[in-house]
Amino acid sequence: MTRVSRLPESVVDDDGRIHHLLQPAIASGGQGAVFMTREPTIGVKLLNESIGSREVLARVRRLAIEDLASIAAPLSILREVPGYTMVWLRGMTSMSRDLAPSGEERGDIGAWRIRTGGVKRRLALTAKLAEVLADLHGRGIVYVDLNLANVMVSALGEFSELRLIDLDNLRLASDTSLAVHTPRWSAPEIFDRQPPTTWSDSYSLSLVTFALLTGYHPFYDGDAIRFTHDDSPQRAAAKRGLIPSVIDPDSNENQLSHEHLPFDAILTPTLLRRYQQTFSEGRNEPLKRVTAGRLCQALWQAHDNTRVCSCGMSFLALRKICPNCGKDVSGSLTLSVRSSNLESTYSRLTLGSEAIDIQMRHIPLSVAPNRRHDRVMSLSPGDGFFHIEAAAGWSCSSRRICAGESAIVESRDGDSFRLELSSNESK
């Protein structure tokens, strides 16, 4: 395959704008490389010369993705070299940085997890990734080659912004042509030269999100595989999903016996079941795989029910003892968001010693994809209560709420829902 022979210092787009490339590339693969530029909101993808950038851009522009904020959408093709500019966000790095370190770099795994945002940040990042993939699938679009290198996340551990890059292979689900893939993150049927589908996307999503949450690949990092050579029969079998995963409910052949955070601090029972089914029955039966939408829902539910220990470690609220320092952290409260007629509970959030935001995704209203994370209100802890601060366009019947109390929240458009605060002991 012919590649760009010499990397330019700057490129010119179709509109005559000059973009100065910042070296080195922040991501690269078989189809090209991605660079930041001196402009904080513009990135550049340089394609291999055998790939027609004008055709790629034209195909992607025909797809309905303009309103998806978590996608680095193409903007303009380049004039003198194959490639295009894209929407960018400064301060992003590859998601692969958040995998568990190994060897001499490993050090204190607990300190590394705290430094990189803990379980809560990982749940937010994986939920946002599942969210954007579910939006694509809902529009009949297949991403095709989901892997860690194609997902950019906030470089700083206290932030959880995410952008999906490398849209060159984006296609309609009705397209049955073959495509490139990254073996470590591909569905088994792709190795049999089957065309990519939303189901193969969903399998890749499960691989990627499990790896980010736990720090380990569900097949390659198990005891049966991790010490084998790259070209070993065992790795070839793992690639096709022909061996048990590290969480297989019926086999411990490939268990994860080396140091890791306990799974009950990371995965809710629902998430564990979703992953187990996808990595067992779902290996050969695509319809048994968890969809991006259902995985997104389970990931956000887990995220909203985490707690943070004084040592800095975040983990699932189901666990009462910090897995890092061993401190007892029981005693949090649960905030229920219910429809105003009390017929159903729409979402539940665990409240601790940190302020939290109630977003549009938490309330029983249908919202556009680009408004799911708009703030409705903030709750900050006080002395025995939580102070409520409503966002513009919203009002609350009370400015504070204690355990055992409730409040009605209304919008200027007449929509309403109910908040109820209860202690864990009373649930």
FITIKE-702021 format. One record per residue (C-alpha): residue number from 1; x, y, z; residue in one letter. Coordinates in steps of 0.1 Angstrom, whole numbers, m for minus. Example, Ala and Ser with C-alpha at 12.3 -4.5 7.8 and 13.67 -1.06 7.14 Angstrom:
// FITIKE-702021
{lose 1; {123; m45; 78}; 'a'}
{lose 2; {137; m11; 71}; 's'}
//
This chain:
// FITIKE-702021
{lose 1; {0; 0; 0}; 'm'}
{lose 2; {14; 34; m10}; 't'}
{lose 3; {17; 59; 18}; 'r'}
{lose 4; {23; 96; 21}; 'v'}
{lose 5; {61; 96; 14}; 's'}
{lose 6; {70; 127; 36}; 'r'}
{lose 7; {50; 143; 63}; 'l'}
{lose 8; {44; 180; 55}; 'p'}
{lose 9; {48; 206; 82}; 'e'}
{lose 10; {15; 222; 71}; 's'}
{lose 11; {m14; 215; 48}; 'v'}
{lose 12; {m40; 235; 29}; 'v'}
{lose 13; {m77; 226; 29}; 'd'}
{lose 14; {m101; 230; 0}; 'd'}
{lose 15; {m112; 265; 14}; 'd'}
{lose 16; {m76; 278; 12}; 'g'}
{lose 17; {m69; 277; 50}; 'r'}
{lose 18; {m35; 267; 61}; 'i'}
{lose 19; {m32; 242; 90}; 'h'}
{lose 20; {2; 237; 108}; 'h'}
{lose 21; {6; 201; 120}; 'l'}
{lose 22; {19; 193; 155}; 'l'}
{lose 23; {42; 163; 156}; 'q'}
{lose 24; {41; 135; 164}; 'p'}
{lose 25; {8; 119; 153}; 'a'}
{lose 26; {m16; 113; 181}; 'i'}
{lose 27; {m30; 82; 164}; 'a'}
{lose 28; {m20; 61; 134}; 's'}
{lose 29; {m31; 29; 117}; 'g'}
{lose 30; {m33; 11; 84}; 'g'}
{lose 31; {m52; 39; 67}; 'q'}
{lose 32; {m33; 69; 79}; 'g'}
{lose 33; {m25; 92; 108}; 'a'}
{lose 34; {m42; 118; 129}; 'v'}
{lose 35; {m25; 151; 139}; 'f'}
{lose 36; {m34; 180; 161}; 'm'}
{lose 37; {m29; 215; 146}; 't'}
{lose 38; {m21; 249; 161}; 'r'}
{lose 39; {m58; 256; 160}; 'e'}
{lose 40; {m74; 240; 192}; 'p'}
{lose 41; {m106; 230; 174}; 't'}
{lose 42; {m91; 215; 142}; 'i'}
{lose 43; {m75; 182; 137}; 'g'}
{lose 44; {m61; 167; 104}; 'v'}
{lose 45; {m62; 131; 91}; 'k'}
{lose 46; {m36; 122; 65}; 'l'}
{lose 47; {m47; 92; 45}; 'l'}
{lose 48; {m26; 67; 26}; 'n'}
{lose 49; {m23; 78; m10}; 'e'}
{lose 50; {m43; 48; m22}; 's'}
{lose 51; {m74; 60; m4}; 'i'}
{lose 52; {m94; 87; m22}; 'g'}
{lose 53; {m100; 115; 4}; 's'}
{lose 54; {m126; 132; m17}; 'r'}
{lose 55; {m146; 99; m20}; 'e'}
{lose 56; {m142; 92; 18}; 'v'}
{lose 57; {m154; 127; 27}; 'l'}
{lose 58; {m183; 126; 2}; 'a'}
{lose 59; {m195; 92; 16}; 'r'}
{lose 60; {m193; 103; 53}; 'v'}
{lose 61; {m210; 136; 46}; 'r'}
{lose 62; {m240; 118; 32}; 'r'}
{lose 63; {m246; 102; 66}; 'l'}
{lose 64; {m267; 119; 92}; 'a'}
{lose 65; {m241; 126; 119}; 'i'}
{lose 66; {m239; 164; 121}; 'e'}
{lose 67; {m257; 166; 155}; 'd'}
{lose 68; {m235; 140; 172}; 'l'}
{lose 69; {m211; 160; 194}; 'a'}
{lose 70; {m189; 130; 203}; 's'}
{lose 71; {m179; 124; 167}; 'i'}
{lose 72; {m149; 142; 152}; 'a'}
{lose 73; {m168; 150; 120}; 'a'}
{lose 74; {m148; 157; 88}; 'p'}
{lose 75; {m149; 194; 76}; 'l'}
{lose 76; {m129; 198; 44}; 's'}
{lose 77; {m105; 178; 22}; 'i'}
{lose 78; {m69; 188; 17}; 'l'}
{lose 79; {m55; 201; m15}; 'r'}
{lose 80; {m20; 187; m20}; 'e'}
{lose 81; {m20; 155; 1}; 'v'}
{lose 82; {m47; 129; 7}; 'p'}
{lose 83; {m67; 137; 38}; 'g'}
{lose 84; {m91; 160; 55}; 'y'}
{lose 85; {m96; 183; 84}; 't'}
{lose 86; {m119; 174; 113}; 'm'}
{lose 87; {m136; 189; 144}; 'v'}
{lose 88; {m113; 186; 173}; 'w'}
{lose 89; {m110; 192; 210}; 'l'}
{lose 90; {m76; 201; 225}; 'r'}
{lose 91; {m63; 181; 254}; 'g'}
{lose 92; {m73; 146; 241}; 'm'}
{lose 93; {m53; 114; 241}; 't'}
{lose 94; {m59; 78; 229}; 's'}
{lose 95; {m81; 57; 251}; 'm'}
{lose 96; {m53; 30; 251}; 's'}
{lose 97; {m35; 52; 277}; 'r'}
{lose 98; {m61; 41; 303}; 'd'}
{lose 99; {m54; 4; 301}; 'l'}
{lose 100; {m36; m11; 331}; 'a'}
{lose 101; {1; m6; 330}; 'p'}
{lose 102; {24; m37; 329}; 's'}
{lose 103; {59; m47; 339}; 'g'}
{lose 104; {81; m20; 354}; 'e'}
{lose 105; {55; 6; 347}; 'e'}
{lose 106; {29; m11; 368}; 'r'}
{lose 107; {39; 2; 403}; 'g'}
{lose 108; {10; 8; 426}; 'd'}
{lose 109; {m22; m2; 406}; 'i'}
{lose 110; {m44; 16; 432}; 'g'}
{lose 111; {m25; 49; 428}; 'a'}
{lose 112; {m26; 45; 390}; 'w'}
{lose 113; {m64; 41; 391}; 'r'}
{lose 114; {m68; 71; 413}; 'i'}
{lose 115; {m45; 92; 391}; 'r'}
{lose 116; {m65; 83; 360}; 't'}
{lose 117; {m99; 90; 374}; 'g'}
{lose 118; {m110; 58; 391}; 'g'}
{lose 119; {m140; 37; 382}; 'v'}
{lose 120; {m164; 66; 379}; 'k'}
{lose 121; {m145; 83; 351}; 'r'}
{lose 122; {m141; 50; 332}; 'r'}
{lose 123; {m178; 44; 335}; 'l'}
{lose 124; {m185; 79; 322}; 'a'}
{lose 125; {m162; 74; 292}; 'l'}
{lose 126; {m175; 39; 283}; 't'}
{lose 127; {m211; 51; 287}; 'a'}
{lose 128; {m204; 80; 263}; 'k'}
{lose 129; {m188; 56; 238}; 'l'}
{lose 130; {m217; 33; 239}; 'a'}
{lose 131; {m241; 63; 236}; 'e'}
{lose 132; {m225; 75; 204}; 'v'}
{lose 133; {m224; 40; 189}; 'l'}
{lose 134; {m261; 35; 198}; 'a'}
{lose 135; {m269; 68; 181}; 'd'}
{lose 136; {m250; 56; 149}; 'l'}
{lose 137; {m268; 23; 150}; 'h'}
{lose 138; {m302; 40; 155}; 'g'}
{lose 139; {m295; 58; 122}; 'r'}
{lose 140; {m286; 26; 104}; 'g'}
{lose 141; {m249; 34; 104}; 'i'}
{lose 142; {m220; 9; 112}; 'v'}
{lose 143; {m188; 23; 126}; 'y'}
{lose 144; {m168; m8; 114}; 'v'}
{lose 145; {m134; m6; 131}; 'd'}
{lose 146; {m139; 3; 168}; 'l'}
{lose 147; {m107; 0; 188}; 'n'}
{lose 148; {m89; 19; 215}; 'l'}
{lose 149; {m68; 39; 190}; 'a'}
{lose 150; {m99; 54; 174}; 'n'}
{lose 151; {m113; 67; 207}; 'v'}
{lose 152; {m98; 100; 220}; 'm'}
{lose 153; {m105; 109; 256}; 'v'}
{lose 154; {m95; 138; 280}; 's'}
{lose 155; {m58; 136; 288}; 'a'}
{lose 156; {m64; 147; 324}; 'l'}
{lose 157; {m80; 122; 348}; 'g'}
{lose 158; {m105; 146; 362}; 'e'}
{lose 159; {m123; 151; 328}; 'f'}
{lose 160; {m143; 126; 308}; 's'}
{lose 161; {m147; 142; 273}; 'e'}
{lose 162; {m147; 117; 244}; 'l'}
{lose 163; {m144; 119; 206}; 'r'}
{lose 164; {m147; 91; 181}; 'l'}
{lose 165; {m123; 96; 153}; 'i'}
{lose 166; {m113; 77; 121}; 'd'}
{lose 167; {m146; 79; 103}; 'l'}
{lose 168; {m132; 66; 70}; 'd'}
{lose 169; {m150; 33; 73}; 'n'}
{lose 170; {m184; 46; 84}; 'l'}
{lose 171; {m211; 31; 63}; 'r'}
{lose 172; {m248; 23; 61}; 'l'}
{lose 173; {m258; m11; 76}; 'a'}
{lose 174; {m271; m21; 42}; 's'}
{lose 175; {m235; m20; 28}; 'd'}
{lose 176; {m223; m56; 25}; 't'}
{lose 177; {m187; m49; 13}; 's'}
{lose 178; {m157; m60; 34}; 'l'}
{lose 179; {m136; m35; 54}; 'a'}
{lose 180; {m105; m32; 74}; 'v'}
{lose 181; {m104; m43; 110}; 'h'}
{lose 182; {m82; m44; 140}; 't'}
{lose 183; {m78; m81; 150}; 'p'}
{lose 184; {m76; m76; 188}; 'r'}
{lose 185; {m109; m57; 189}; 'w'}
{lose 186; {m129; m75; 161}; 's'}
{lose 187; {m159; m98; 163}; 'a'}
{lose 188; {m152; m135; 154}; 'p'}
{lose 189; {m172; m135; 122}; 'e'}
{lose 190; {m150; m107; 107}; 'i'}
{lose 191; {m121; m132; 105}; 'f'}
{lose 192; {m143; m153; 83}; 'd'}
{lose 193; {m146; m124; 59}; 'r'}
{lose 194; {m182; m115; 68}; 'q'}
{lose 195; {m192; m79; 63}; 'p'}
{lose 196; {m193; m56; 94}; 'p'}
{lose 197; {m227; m51; 110}; 't'}
{lose 198; {m241; m33; 140}; 't'}
{lose 199; {m237; m67; 158}; 'w'}
{lose 200; {m200; m68; 151}; 's'}
{lose 201; {m198; m32; 162}; 'd'}
{lose 202; {m215; m42; 195}; 's'}
{lose 203; {m191; m70; 201}; 'y'}
{lose 204; {m161; m46; 196}; 's'}
{lose 205; {m178; m22; 219}; 'l'}
{lose 206; {m180; m48; 246}; 's'}
{lose 207; {m143; m57; 242}; 'l'}
{lose 208; {m132; m21; 243}; 'v'}
{lose 209; {m154; m10; 273}; 't'}
{lose 210; {m146; m41; 293}; 'f'}
{lose 211; {m109; m34; 287}; 'a'}
{lose 212; {m112; 2; 298}; 'l'}
{lose 213; {m132; m5; 329}; 'l'}
{lose 214; {m111; m34; 342}; 't'}
{lose 215; {m78; m25; 326}; 'g'}
{lose 216; {m76; m59; 309}; 'y'}
{lose 217; {m87; m74; 276}; 'h'}
{lose 218; {m113; m101; 283}; 'p'}
{lose 219; {m94; m128; 263}; 'f'}
{lose 220; {m58; m118; 257}; 'y'}
{lose 221; {m49; m109; 294}; 'd'}
{lose 222; {m62; m141; 309}; 'g'}
{lose 223; {m37; m166; 324}; 'd'}
{lose 224; {m41; m190; 294}; 'a'}
{lose 225; {m30; m163; 269}; 'i'}
{lose 226; {m9; m135; 284}; 'r'}
{lose 227; {24; m153; 284}; 'f'}
{lose 228; {20; m168; 249}; 't'}
{lose 229; {37; m155; 217}; 'h'}
{lose 230; {19; m133; 193}; 'd'}
{lose 231; {18; m160; 166}; 'd'}
{lose 232; {8; m188; 191}; 's'}
{lose 233; {m22; m211; 184}; 'p'}
{lose 234; {m37; m198; 217}; 'q'}
{lose 235; {m37; m162; 205}; 'r'}
{lose 236; {m52; m172; 172}; 'a'}
{lose 237; {m80; m190; 191}; 'a'}
{lose 238; {m84; m160; 214}; 'a'}
{lose 239; {m87; m137; 183}; 'k'}
{lose 240; {m117; m157; 171}; 'r'}
{lose 241; {m133; m161; 205}; 'g'}
{lose 242; {m126; m198; 206}; 'l'}
{lose 243; {m114; m198; 243}; 'i'}
{lose 244; {m132; m188; 275}; 'p'}
{lose 245; {m131; m152; 286}; 's'}
{lose 246; {m117; m141; 319}; 'v'}
{lose 247; {m152; m139; 332}; 'i'}
{lose 248; {m167; m170; 317}; 'd'}
{lose 249; {m193; m183; 341}; 'p'}
{lose 250; {m186; m220; 332}; 'd'}
{lose 251; {m148; m221; 330}; 's'}
{lose 252; {m118; m208; 348}; 'n'}
{lose 253; {m94; m219; 321}; 'e'}
{lose 254; {m85; m183; 312}; 'n'}
{lose 255; {m91; m166; 346}; 'q'}
{lose 256; {m75; m133; 356}; 'l'}
{lose 257; {m54; m143; 386}; 's'}
{lose 258; {m29; m114; 386}; 'h'}
{lose 259; {m35; m82; 404}; 'e'}
{lose 260; {m67; m63; 395}; 'h'}
{lose 261; {m95; m43; 412}; 'l'}
{lose 262; {m123; m67; 424}; 'p'}
{lose 263; {m149; m70; 397}; 'f'}
{lose 264; {m177; m61; 422}; 'd'}
{lose 265; {m161; m27; 426}; 'a'}
{lose 266; {m163; m21; 388}; 'i'}
{lose 267; {m191; m41; 373}; 'l'}
{lose 268; {m227; m42; 385}; 't'}
{lose 269; {m245; m76; 383}; 'p'}
{lose 270; {m263; m63; 352}; 't'}
{lose 271; {m230; m53; 335}; 'l'}
{lose 272; {m213; m86; 344}; 'l'}
{lose 273; {m242; m106; 329}; 'r'}
{lose 274; {m242; m85; 298}; 'r'}
{lose 275; {m205; m90; 292}; 'y'}
{lose 276; {m206; m127; 301}; 'q'}
{lose 277; {m234; m134; 276}; 'q'}
{lose 278; {m216; m114; 249}; 't'}
{lose 279; {m183; m132; 254}; 'f'}
{lose 280; {m198; m167; 257}; 's'}
{lose 281; {m230; m173; 237}; 'e'}
{lose 282; {m226; m141; 218}; 'g'}
{lose 283; {m192; m151; 203}; 'r'}
{lose 284; {m210; m173; 177}; 'n'}
{lose 285; {m246; m160; 180}; 'e'}
{lose 286; {m245; m122; 173}; 'p'}
{lose 287; {m281; m118; 184}; 'l'}
{lose 288; {m271; m128; 219}; 'k'}
{lose 289; {m247; m99; 222}; 'r'}
{lose 290; {m256; m68; 243}; 'v'}
{lose 291; {m266; m39; 220}; 't'}
{lose 292; {m249; m6; 223}; 'a'}
{lose 293; {m281; 10; 236}; 'g'}
{lose 294; {m286; m16; 264}; 'r'}
{lose 295; {m249; m14; 274}; 'l'}
{lose 296; {m251; 24; 274}; 'c'}
{lose 297; {m280; 22; 299}; 'q'}
{lose 298; {m263; m2; 322}; 'a'}
{lose 299; {m230; 18; 321}; 'l'}
{lose 300; {m248; 51; 330}; 'w'}
{lose 301; {m267; 33; 358}; 'q'}
{lose 302; {m234; 20; 372}; 'a'}
{lose 303; {m218; 55; 369}; 'h'}
{lose 304; {m246; 72; 388}; 'd'}
{lose 305; {m242; 47; 416}; 'n'}
{lose 306; {m206; 51; 425}; 't'}
{lose 307; {m190; 64; 457}; 'r'}
{lose 308; {m156; 81; 463}; 'v'}
{lose 309; {m134; 72; 493}; 'c'}
{lose 310; {m113; 98; 511}; 's'}
{lose 311; {m83; 81; 496}; 'c'}
{lose 312; {m95; 92; 462}; 'g'}
{lose 313; {m106; 59; 448}; 'm'}
{lose 314; {m141; 57; 432}; 's'}
{lose 315; {m160; 24; 430}; 'f'}
{lose 316; {m195; 10; 429}; 'l'}
{lose 317; {m217; 20; 458}; 'a'}
{lose 318; {m228; m16; 462}; 'l'}
{lose 319; {m195; m22; 478}; 'r'}
{lose 320; {m192; m8; 514}; 'k'}
{lose 321; {m154; m12; 518}; 'i'}
{lose 322; {m129; 7; 497}; 'c'}
{lose 323; {m110; m18; 476}; 'p'}
{lose 324; {m79; 5; 477}; 'n'}
{lose 325; {m75; 14; 514}; 'c'}
{lose 326; {m100; m9; 532}; 'g'}
{lose 327; {m120; 20; 548}; 'k'}
{lose 328; {m157; 15; 556}; 'd'}
{lose 329; {m175; 40; 534}; 'v'}
{lose 330; {m211; 29; 540}; 's'}
{lose 331; {m238; 55; 548}; 'g'}
{lose 332; {m245; 72; 515}; 's'}
{lose 333; {m280; 84; 503}; 'l'}
{lose 334; {m300; 75; 472}; 't'}
{lose 335; {m318; 101; 451}; 'l'}
{lose 336; {m347; 88; 431}; 's'}
{lose 337; {m360; 107; 400}; 'v'}
{lose 338; {m396; 97; 395}; 'r'}
{lose 339; {m423; 108; 371}; 's'}
{lose 340; {m446; 134; 388}; 's'}
{lose 341; {m475; 109; 390}; 'n'}
{lose 342; {m453; 85; 410}; 'l'}
{lose 343; {m460; 56; 387}; 'e'}
{lose 344; {m424; 48; 380}; 's'}
{lose 345; {m388; 56; 390}; 't'}
{lose 346; {m368; 68; 360}; 'y'}
{lose 347; {m333; 69; 376}; 's'}
{lose 348; {m315; 65; 409}; 'r'}
{lose 349; {m282; 82; 419}; 'l'}
{lose 350; {m260; 76; 449}; 't'}
{lose 351; {m251; 108; 468}; 'l'}
{lose 352; {m220; 111; 489}; 'g'}
{lose 353; {m198; 140; 499}; 's'}
{lose 354; {m194; 154; 464}; 'e'}
{lose 355; {m217; 178; 445}; 'a'}
{lose 356; {m235; 162; 415}; 'i'}
{lose 357; {m255; 173; 385}; 'd'}
{lose 358; {m289; 161; 374}; 'i'}
{lose 359; {m288; 160; 336}; 'q'}
{lose 360; {m315; 157; 310}; 'm'}
{lose 361; {m306; 120; 307}; 'r'}
{lose 362; {m318; 115; 343}; 'h'}
{lose 363; {m353; 128; 338}; 'i'}
{lose 364; {m384; 112; 323}; 'p'}
{lose 365; {m384; 133; 291}; 'l'}
{lose 366; {m374; 125; 255}; 's'}
{lose 367; {m344; 147; 245}; 'v'}
{lose 368; {m323; 152; 215}; 'a'}
{lose 369; {m288; 135; 215}; 'p'}
{lose 370; {m270; 168; 218}; 'n'}
{lose 371; {m290; 177; 249}; 'r'}
{lose 372; {m287; 145; 270}; 'r'}
{lose 373; {m260; 160; 292}; 'h'}
{lose 374; {m275; 195; 297}; 'd'}
{lose 375; {m277; 204; 334}; 'r'}
{lose 376; {m311; 205; 350}; 'v'}
{lose 377; {m299; 212; 385}; 'm'}
{lose 378; {m270; 207; 409}; 's'}
{lose 379; {m270; 192; 444}; 'l'}
{lose 380; {m243; 200; 468}; 's'}
{lose 381; {m239; 186; 503}; 'p'}
{lose 382; {m246; 207; 534}; 'g'}
{lose 383; {m249; 199; 571}; 'd'}
{lose 384; {m274; 170; 570}; 'g'}
{lose 385; {m290; 181; 537}; 'f'}
{lose 386; {m283; 187; 500}; 'f'}
{lose 387; {m286; 222; 486}; 'h'}
{lose 388; {m305; 224; 453}; 'i'}
{lose 389; {m296; 249; 426}; 'e'}
{lose 390; {m318; 247; 395}; 'a'}
{lose 391; {m305; 256; 360}; 'a'}
{lose 392; {m320; 283; 338}; 'a'}
{lose 393; {m355; 273; 327}; 'g'}
{lose 394; {m361; 250; 357}; 'w'}
{lose 395; {m375; 256; 392}; 's'}
{lose 396; {m377; 234; 423}; 'c'}
{lose 397; {m403; 234; 451}; 's'}
{lose 398; {m375; 234; 477}; 's'}
{lose 399; {m340; 248; 478}; 'r'}
{lose 400; {m328; 219; 499}; 'r'}
{lose 401; {m336; 183; 505}; 'i'}
{lose 402; {m330; 159; 535}; 'c'}
{lose 403; {m333; 121; 537}; 'a'}
{lose 404; {m370; 112; 538}; 'g'}
{lose 405; {m381; 143; 519}; 'e'}
{lose 406; {m392; 149; 483}; 's'}
{lose 407; {m394; 179; 460}; 'a'}
{lose 408; {m411; 187; 427}; 'i'}
{lose 409; {m391; 201; 398}; 'v'}
{lose 410; {m407; 220; 369}; 'e'}
{lose 411; {m396; 235; 336}; 's'}
{lose 412; {m409; 267; 322}; 'r'}
{lose 413; {m425; 245; 295}; 'd'}
{lose 414; {m446; 228; 320}; 'g'}
{lose 415; {m427; 195; 323}; 'd'}
{lose 416; {m422; 182; 358}; 's'}
{lose 417; {m408; 153; 378}; 'f'}
{lose 418; {m402; 144; 415}; 'r'}
{lose 419; {m371; 140; 436}; 'l'}
{lose 420; {m370; 116; 466}; 'e'}
{lose 421; {m341; 112; 489}; 'l'}
{lose 422; {m337; 82; 511}; 's'}
{lose 423; {m309; 65; 531}; 's'}
{lose 424; {m295; 32; 519}; 'n'}
{lose 425; {m305; 16; 552}; 'e'}
{lose 426; {m342; 24; 546}; 's'}
{lose 427; {m343; 10; 511}; 'k'}
//
